[in-house]
Amino acid sequence: MKLFLKGLFGFIFLFMVAMTVRTSLQVPIWHASFAGNPWAWATLYDAYFGFITFFCWVAWRERSLSSKILWFILIVALGNIAMSFYVLLQLFALKPAEPVGALLQKKVA
């Protein structure tokens, strides 16, 4: 299961980085327009509510305030790139005998 999750979140991370770079080269973010497109707005709200939901888990797991602030900024700024990177870090930090379920627990000191 750990190997599958590492592959999944590694794929998400690499795909999102590649897609973001490719899209940015075609249309810079400051030229993008959401005006008059309700689905674009709905998708944006959906994404950011998902980011906030994910951040609640991160804030619960992380011990230091500075780490929580850093991850909040990264998640809001980079979205799924930061989220998949966070999960990858947590997966690689698991000890070999530690189950994936340990990700759902608070970090120990």
Sequence and secondary structure as in RCSB ss.txt:
>XXXX:A:sequence
MKLFLKGLFGFIFLFMVAMTVRTSLQVPIWHASFAGNPWAWATLYDAYFGFITFFCWVAWRERSLSSKILWFILI
VALGNIAMSFYVLLQLFALKPAEPVGALLQKKVA
>XXXX:A:secstr
 HHHHHHHHHHHHHHHHHHHHHHHHHS GGG   TT HHHHHHHHHHHHHHHHHHHHHHHH  SHHHHHHHHHHH
HHHTHHHHHHHHHHHHHHS TTS GGGGGS    
